[in-house]
Amino acid sequence: MKKIILFFTVAVLAGFANVQNVSAQQSIAETVLEVYYTHSTNRCAGCTAIENQTIETLNSDFKAEIESGKIKFTAVNIDEAANKDFVEQYEVWGSSLFIKINGSDKTIDLTRDGFAYARTKPEMFKEKLASTLRANL
């Protein structure tokens, strides 16, 4: 009798572990990266370069991911009243570039890299952005 109970317990636990594994695999497969570029109405050359280089990188290196919805890009004018909730949620106050990984609390801030490289060393910026996106897909 003890052997039957032990066998049944092991079988149930093995089935539970399998369900957990499938759920984890499904959530990984459905990962979506949201790329946000925030800006005010008046922008400098660096701010414009960050947006332009981000869009160019996404269109050239991640076209399939954009089309499938794995990566989404959103530019947000923080001065517009319609974006007030977004501004409060992400606590943005100026130009910024960040990646939100859905299904986690993780946010990757690339603002510093954007201002350092997008205008003067665009290839370095594009590589940093692309490698960050690839590492989180």
C-alpha positions as CSV (number, residue, x, y, z in Angstrom):
1,M,0.0,0.0,0.0
2,K,2.8,2.4,0.9
3,K,4.4,1.7,-2.5
4,I,1.2,2.6,-4.3
5,I,0.9,5.9,-2.4
6,L,4.5,6.7,-3.0
7,F,4.2,5.9,-6.7
8,F,1.0,8.1,-7.0
9,T,2.7,11.0,-5.2
10,V,5.8,10.9,-7.5
11,A,3.6,10.7,-10.5
12,V,1.5,13.7,-9.4
13,L,4.7,15.7,-8.6
14,A,6.3,14.8,-11.9
15,G,3.1,16.0,-13.7
16,F,3.1,19.3,-11.8
17,A,6.8,19.9,-12.6
18,N,6.0,19.3,-16.3
19,V,3.2,21.8,-16.3
20,Q,5.4,24.4,-14.6
21,N,8.1,23.8,-17.3
22,V,5.6,24.3,-20.1
23,S,4.3,27.5,-18.6
24,A,7.8,28.9,-18.3
25,Q,8.6,28.0,-21.9
26,Q,5.4,29.6,-23.1
27,S,6.2,32.9,-21.2
28,I,9.7,33.0,-22.7
29,A,8.3,32.4,-26.2
30,E,5.8,35.2,-25.8
31,T,8.4,37.8,-24.5
32,V,7.7,41.2,-25.9
33,L,10.2,44.0,-25.6
34,E,8.7,47.5,-25.6
35,V,11.1,50.2,-26.7
36,Y,10.2,53.6,-25.5
37,Y,11.7,56.9,-26.6
38,T,10.4,59.9,-24.7
39,H,10.9,63.5,-25.6
40,S,9.5,67.0,-25.1
41,T,8.1,69.1,-27.8
42,N,11.3,71.0,-28.3
43,R,14.2,68.7,-29.1
44,C,17.9,69.1,-29.6
45,A,20.0,67.4,-32.2
46,G,21.0,64.7,-29.8
47,C,17.3,63.9,-28.9
48,T,16.4,63.7,-32.6
49,A,19.4,61.5,-33.3
50,I,18.4,59.0,-30.6
51,E,15.0,58.6,-32.1
52,N,16.3,58.3,-35.7
53,Q,19.0,55.9,-34.9
54,T,16.7,53.7,-32.8
55,I,14.1,53.6,-35.6
56,E,16.8,52.8,-38.2
57,T,18.2,50.0,-36.0
58,L,14.8,48.4,-35.4
59,N,13.9,48.6,-39.1
60,S,17.2,47.2,-40.3
61,D,18.0,44.5,-37.7
62,F,14.7,43.7,-36.1
63,K,12.1,44.0,-38.9
64,A,10.7,40.4,-38.3
65,E,10.4,41.0,-34.6
66,I,8.6,44.3,-35.2
67,E,6.2,42.7,-37.6
68,S,5.5,39.8,-35.3
69,G,5.0,42.0,-32.3
70,K,7.9,40.7,-30.3
71,I,9.3,44.2,-30.3
72,K,7.2,47.3,-30.1
73,F,8.5,50.9,-30.5
74,T,6.7,53.9,-29.1
75,A,7.7,57.5,-29.2
76,V,6.1,59.5,-26.5
77,N,5.9,63.3,-26.3
78,I,5.9,63.9,-22.6
79,D,4.4,67.5,-23.0
80,E,1.1,66.2,-24.4
81,A,-1.7,65.9,-21.8
82,A,-2.7,62.6,-23.3
83,N,0.6,61.1,-22.1
84,K,0.3,62.2,-18.5
85,D,-0.4,58.7,-17.1
86,F,2.6,57.3,-19.0
87,V,4.9,60.0,-17.7
88,E,3.8,59.4,-14.1
89,Q,4.0,55.6,-14.5
90,Y,7.6,55.6,-15.8
91,E,8.6,58.8,-14.0
92,V,10.1,60.4,-17.1
93,W,10.9,64.1,-17.2
94,G,12.8,64.5,-20.4
95,S,14.3,62.7,-23.3
96,S,15.0,59.0,-22.6
97,L,15.3,55.7,-24.2
98,F,14.4,52.6,-22.3
99,I,13.3,49.0,-22.9
100,K,10.6,47.4,-20.9
101,I,10.6,43.6,-20.7
102,N,7.0,42.4,-20.5
103,G,6.3,39.9,-17.9
104,S,9.0,41.3,-15.6
105,D,9.8,44.4,-13.6
106,K,13.0,44.8,-15.6
107,T,13.6,48.0,-17.5
108,I,16.8,48.8,-19.3
109,D,17.8,52.4,-19.6
110,L,19.8,53.3,-22.7
111,T,19.5,57.1,-22.3
112,R,23.1,57.7,-21.4
113,D,24.3,55.6,-24.4
114,G,21.9,57.4,-26.6
115,F,23.2,60.9,-25.7
116,A,26.8,59.7,-25.8
117,Y,26.8,58.0,-29.2
118,A,23.6,58.4,-31.3
119,R,24.7,61.8,-32.8
120,T,28.5,61.5,-33.0
121,K,29.1,57.7,-33.1
122,P,25.9,56.2,-34.5
123,E,27.4,52.8,-35.2
124,M,28.4,52.4,-31.6
125,F,24.9,53.4,-30.5
126,K,23.2,51.0,-33.0
127,E,25.4,48.1,-31.8
128,K,24.7,48.8,-28.2
129,L,20.9,48.9,-28.8
130,A,21.0,45.8,-31.1
131,S,23.0,43.8,-28.6
132,T,20.8,44.8,-25.7
133,L,17.7,43.8,-27.7
134,R,19.2,40.5,-28.8
135,A,20.2,39.6,-25.2
136,N,16.6,40.1,-24.0
137,L,14.6,38.4,-26.7
